Amino acid sequence: QAKYLAQIILVGAQVVGRAFMRALRQEFAASQAAASARGRAERPQSAAASRIIGISLQEAQQILNVSNLNPEEIQKNYDHLFKVNDKSVGGSFYLQSKVVRAKERLDEELRIQAKGDKEKGRRAET
């Protein structure tokens, strides 16, 4: 009887292990597909900035609660969120650093757009 019980446990563990590995492979494939789709959606410079700073443009906009890239609105929301999350007033250093990273990402996107607009202006002149 102990032999049969051990065999049942072993077969059950193999079945569960295979199912887990299959689910893991599917999740990994879905994650890679989403990442590549996200990379194709962004311009090359913008995608590079997302990788360097570690925050996507959409995530940065959500953190600072801005819908478009308006420098004044970005700065206003940044100042407010940075002050509210200051540790001296009971805020969170983690959240404050997220706000800083989001501002850096949006500033980088504004710089990329300005550079692109400048290049378009040069092409239009020639």
C-alpha positions as CSV (number, residue, x, y, z in Angstrom):
1,Q,0.0,0.0,0.0
2,A,2.8,2.5,0.8
3,K,4.3,1.7,-2.6
4,Y,1.0,2.6,-4.4
5,L,0.6,5.8,-2.2
6,A,4.1,6.9,-3.1
7,Q,3.4,6.3,-6.8
8,I,0.2,8.3,-6.7
9,I,2.0,11.2,-5.0
10,L,4.8,11.0,-7.5
11,V,2.4,11.0,-10.5
12,G,0.4,13.9,-9.0
13,A,3.5,15.9,-8.4
14,Q,4.6,15.4,-12.1
15,V,1.2,16.4,-13.4
16,V,1.1,19.6,-11.2
17,G,4.8,20.4,-12.2
18,R,4.0,20.1,-15.9
19,A,0.9,22.3,-15.6
20,F,2.9,24.9,-13.7
21,M,5.7,24.9,-16.3
22,R,3.2,25.2,-19.1
23,A,1.5,28.2,-17.4
24,L,4.9,29.8,-16.7
25,R,5.8,29.5,-20.4
26,Q,2.5,31.0,-21.5
27,E,2.9,33.9,-19.0
28,F,6.5,34.5,-20.2
29,A,5.4,34.5,-23.8
30,A,2.5,36.9,-23.1
31,S,4.9,39.2,-21.2
32,Q,7.4,39.3,-24.1
33,A,4.6,39.9,-26.6
34,A,3.3,42.9,-24.5
35,A,6.8,44.3,-24.1
36,S,7.5,44.1,-27.8
37,A,4.2,45.7,-28.7
38,R,4.9,48.5,-26.2
39,G,8.3,49.0,-27.8
40,R,6.8,49.2,-31.3
41,A,4.2,51.7,-30.2
42,E,6.8,54.2,-28.9
43,R,9.3,56.0,-31.1
44,P,12.9,54.7,-30.8
45,Q,14.2,57.6,-28.7
46,S,11.2,57.5,-26.4
47,A,11.5,53.8,-25.9
48,A,15.2,54.2,-25.1
49,A,14.3,56.9,-22.5
50,S,11.8,54.6,-20.9
51,R,14.4,51.9,-20.6
52,I,17.0,54.2,-19.2
53,I,14.8,56.0,-16.6
54,G,12.8,52.8,-15.9
55,I,9.3,54.4,-16.3
56,S,7.2,54.4,-19.5
57,L,5.7,57.7,-20.7
58,Q,2.2,56.5,-19.8
59,E,3.2,55.5,-16.3
60,A,4.9,58.9,-15.8
61,Q,1.8,60.7,-17.0
62,Q,-0.4,58.7,-14.5
63,I,2.0,59.4,-11.6
64,L,1.9,63.1,-12.2
65,N,-1.8,63.1,-13.3
66,V,-1.3,64.8,-16.6
67,S,-3.0,63.9,-19.8
68,N,-0.8,65.8,-22.2
69,L,2.7,67.1,-22.2
70,N,2.1,70.6,-21.0
71,P,5.3,71.8,-19.2
72,E,3.4,74.2,-16.8
73,E,0.9,71.5,-15.8
74,I,3.7,69.0,-15.3
75,Q,5.7,71.4,-13.1
76,K,2.6,72.4,-11.1
77,N,1.6,68.8,-10.4
78,Y,5.3,67.8,-9.6
79,D,5.7,70.6,-7.1
80,H,2.4,69.7,-5.4
81,L,3.1,65.9,-5.2
82,F,6.8,66.4,-4.2
83,K,5.7,68.7,-1.3
84,V,2.8,66.4,-0.2
85,N,5.1,63.4,-0.1
86,D,7.9,65.1,1.8
87,K,9.1,62.9,4.7
88,S,9.1,65.9,7.1
89,V,5.3,66.2,6.7
90,G,4.7,62.4,7.0
91,G,5.0,61.6,3.4
92,S,6.8,58.6,1.8
93,F,10.3,58.8,0.4
94,Y,9.3,56.0,-2.0
95,L,6.4,58.0,-3.5
96,Q,8.5,61.1,-3.6
97,S,11.1,59.3,-5.6
98,K,8.4,57.9,-8.0
99,V,7.3,61.5,-8.5
100,V,10.9,62.6,-9.3
101,R,11.4,59.7,-11.8
102,A,8.1,60.6,-13.5
103,K,9.1,64.2,-13.8
104,E,12.5,63.1,-15.3
105,R,10.8,60.9,-17.8
106,L,8.3,63.6,-18.9
107,D,11.1,66.2,-19.1
108,E,13.1,63.7,-21.3
109,E,10.0,63.2,-23.5
110,L,9.6,67.0,-23.9
111,R,13.3,67.3,-24.9
112,I,12.9,64.5,-27.5
113,Q,9.8,66.2,-28.9
114,A,11.5,69.6,-29.0
115,K,14.5,68.0,-30.8
116,G,12.1,66.3,-33.3
117,D,10.2,69.6,-33.9
118,K,13.5,71.4,-34.5
119,E,14.6,68.7,-37.1
120,K,11.2,68.9,-38.8
121,G,11.6,72.7,-39.1
122,R,15.1,72.3,-40.7
123,R,13.7,69.8,-43.2
124,A,10.8,72.1,-44.1
125,E,13.3,75.0,-44.8
126,T,15.4,72.9,-47.2
